[in-house]
Amino acid sequence: MRLAFRVVVLLLVCLFAACRGRKPVQTLDKQLPGPILSTLVGPTYVEVEFSGIISHVRSGSTRRAILVADASHKPRLTVASVYKTAIENVTGRTCTPHLSYAQCTVDIKGLVLRIVSSDASVPRPAPFALTDFTADPTIPHLGDFGVNSLHTDVLDDFPDEANTPVASWFSLNGGEAKPQPFICKGSFPSQPPRRFNKWVTLILSTREKAELQIKTSKNAQWESIRLEARRVFFRVSNDPDDPTKPHFHLFGKLNDPPIANFPEVTPEQYCTEGVGTVPGCSNSTWP
C-alpha cells in the first residue's frame, strides 16, 4: 500500500513538472472541424459562417449566398482585427471592434464579396465544388414554396436597383458547405415540427494564398485583401434587430414578382425565450 502511494505521488510530481515546462498552446478564435480539415490541401484554409436571412442560390454556373434586403436586418461581415485597416480602406466604412474578441464588423450593404486564390487567372478557389444541399433536411428549398422566377438582381453582377431585394451577395465559387441545425424546432403551416439550420459554414482551401475580394459598385474593379494567415475565419450575417419576430417570409422577395403570402415559421414555444434561438431566421437554398 505504501509503495503504491509513493508511485502515485511520483507520477503527479512528474506530470506537474511537465505541465510547467510546456509551451502554451496557440488556439484559433474559430477552429476548423477536424474531419474537414484533414481533407483540405493548399496553403490557406478559409471558413465562412453564414447566419440569418441568407439564401444559397444555384442557377446554372452561378452559385452565391444572397443576403435578402430588409430594413429590419443588418448585412454584416466580421473579420479578424488584423484586417481592420484593409477592410476600411477598401470599403470606406468603419469596421467596429468586437468587445470580447480580436475581430471587427463592417456593414456590407450594397457590396459583393468572394474568396479567390492569388494564383488563378480566373479567380476560383480549389479544390472543391459546392456541396449540394438537396439531401439536408434542415435546409428549406424555396422552390418548394413557389419561388420559380428569380428577381434579376439575384443573378446580376451587381445589385444596383433602388428597390433591389438583394442587400449583398457572397460568391460560392468553391468550397464545401456544412449546415448546423438549431437545437429547437419550428414548423410551417399544416406541417409537423422540423429542425432548421442556425448557420451554414463554407470551408474551402486555395492553391496559393487566399484573397478576400470586394466590389463596391457596378463599374468598380474587384479590390483584393491578401489573407496572410494559414487559417482564416469570416462571418457573413444578415441578422434581425428583433430575433423573436417572423423572418422567413422575407425570402418571398427573391421571386419576381414578390410572393406576398410566403409561409412563415412558427417556432416551438421555448424557442422564443432566448436571442438567436428562433429558427425562422434561417438559411435557405434555391431551388
N, C-alpha and C positions, 0 to 999 in steps of 0.2 A: 504493500500500500504506500509506504514511504517513498519507494523507488518510483512508482507511477506518478506520485505528486511532484517529485523533482523533474521528471520528464516533461510534465505539463508546464511547469514554471519555465523550464528552459526553452520550450517551444514558443511560449508567449513573449519571452525576452527577445528571442531571435526575430519574431515577427515584428515587434515594436521597433527594433533597431533597423530592420529592413524598410519599414514604412517611413522612418525618419530620414533615411538616406535616399528615398525615392524622389525622382523629379516630379513636379506637379504635372498632371495630365491636362493637355490642352483640349478643350471641347469647343464645338461649334454652337452658335446660338440656335441653329436648326440642323439637326443631324439627319443625314440621308438614310433611308431604310437600308439595312444590310443586304437583304436578298436582291434588291435592285442594284445597289452599288456594285455588287460583285459581277454584274453582267455588263457594266459600262466600260468603254475604252476611250482613251483620249485624255488630253491634259486638263480639261475643265469639266466639272460636273455642275450642272445648274438645276436647281429645284425652284419651281414657280408654283405657289399656292394660290388657287382661285377661290374666292368666297363671295357670297351674296348673289344678286340677280345677274348672273352671267350665263350665256348660252354658248355651248361649244358647237359651232356650225360647220358642217361638212357638205360642201356643194361642189362637185367636180374636183378640181385640184385645189380649191380654196378651203382652207381649214383655219379657223380663227375663233378666239374667245371674244364674244360680243358682250360688252357692258351696256345694259339697257339704260337709256336716258330717262331720268325721272327726278323731279325737284326734291324728293324726299330721300334720295340715295346719293352717296358720295363716291365717285370713282377715284381710287387712290392706288398709288404704288409705294410699297415700303421696301427700302434697301438698307444695306449696311452703311453706317455713318461714314465709312471711308470713301463712299461715292457721293457724299452730300454736295461737295463743291461742283463736281462734274455734272450731276443732275441739275443743279441750279443754273449752271452755265448754259446747258443745252435747252432747258425748258423756259428759263427766265422766271421761274417760280420758286417760292421758298419751300425747302424740304424741312419740315418741322421735326426736331429731335424727339425721340421717344424718351419718356421719363425713366424707364427701367432698363432698357436695352440699348446697345450701341447701334441703333437704327434711326432712320428718319422717314417721314411720309410726305409725299407730294401729290397734289391734285393733278390727275391726268385727263380731265375732261377736255375733249377736242384734240387729243393726241393719239397716235397709234405707235405700237411698240413691237419689237421682235428680238429674238436672240439669234446671232449668227456666228459662224466660225470665221476667224480672221483670215483664213487661207482660201476661202471659197470665192470664185469669180461670180457665181450666182449664190448669194448668201443662203446657206442651208445647213442647219445642224446635222450631225451624223452621230450614230448610225441608224436610229430608229425611225419608223413611220408611226404616226399617232395611233395608239391602240383604239380599236373600235369599241364604242360604248354600248353597242346594241344589247349585249347579254347582261349588263349590270342592272339589277333590279332597283337600285336607288336613284338611277338617272331617269327623270321624266323625259319622254320624247315628244317634242312639240308637235310633230306630225300627227300624233295620236289625238291632239286637241284642235285640229283644224288649221294649223299653220302650214299652208301649202303653197303660198306665193310670197316669198320673202321681199321685204322692202329693199329697194335698190341700194340704199346706203349700207345694208348689211354686207354686200359683196363689193362695193366700190372701194377704190384705193384709199379714199379719204372721205369721212362723213362731213360734208360741208353745207348741208341744208340747215336752215334756221330751225325747222321743226323735226330734225332728224331723231329717230328712235335710238340711235347709236351714240352713246356718250364717249366711247373709246373702244379700240379693239387691240388684242394681243395675238400675234401670229402663232398658229400651231403648226409650224412648218417642220416639225420633227419632235421626237421625244416619245416617252411612254407615260400615259396618264393613269392615275390610281385614285378612285373616289374613296372618301372617308365618310361613313354614314353618321347621322345623328344618333344619339342614344335612344331618344324617344321617337314616336311615330306621329304621322298625320294621315289625313285621308281626303280624297277628292269626293265631291257629292255622289252619294249612292255607291261608293266603293269602300271596301274594307280597309282598315289601317295598314300603312306600309312605312318602311323606313325611307327617308330622303337623305341625300348627301349633304354633309355640313360644309365640305370643301372638296375640290378636286386638285390633286397635285400632279404637275407635269415635271417629269425628270428626264433630262437629256444630257448628252455629252457632245463635245466638239473635237474635231481632229486637232485643231490648234487652239490658241487662246480664244475664249468666247468674247463676244462684244454684245452689249445691250445697245440696240439702235432705236432712236426715237424720231418720229416725223411730226413736226409742229403745225404744218399747214399743207394744203393740197399741192402747192407748187414748190414746196421746200424739199431739199435733199435730206436723205437719212443722215442723222448725226450719230456718231458712234462713241460709246464709252467702253473702253477696254477693261475687261474683268481680269485682273491680275491674279486673284486667288484661285487655288485649285478647285475649291468648292464654293459655290455662290448660292445664296438664298434670296428670293424675292417673294413678296406677297402682292397680288393684284386683287383688289377688293372693290365691291360695289354694294356696300352695306347700308342699311337704312338708319335714319335718325331714331326711329322707334321700332325695334325688332318685334314688338308684340302685335303690330298691325299687319293686315294681309299684304302680301307682296307678289305672290305667284302670278296674279292676273296681269302684271306688267309685261310678261312675255308676249301677250297678245299684240303688243305694239310692233313686234317684228314682222307681222303679216301685213300684206298690202291688199286691201285696206285693213286697218287695225281691227282686231276682234274685240268687240266691246263686252261680250258676255263670256269672257275667258274664265275657266273654272278656278276656284280658289281652294287652298289647302286649309283644312280645319285641324289644328294640332290637338293631340291628346291634352287633357286638362292640365297635367303637371308640366307640360312643355312651356307654358306661358309664364312660369314663375321666375325664370332667370333670363338675363340678357344674352342674346346669341344662341338661344336654345330652340327657337321656333323654326320648324322645318319648312315653312312656307317661303323663307328666304333662302332658296336653294339653287344650285347649278342645274342646268338642263342641257339638252342636246337637240340639234335639228339635223336630220329629220326625226 
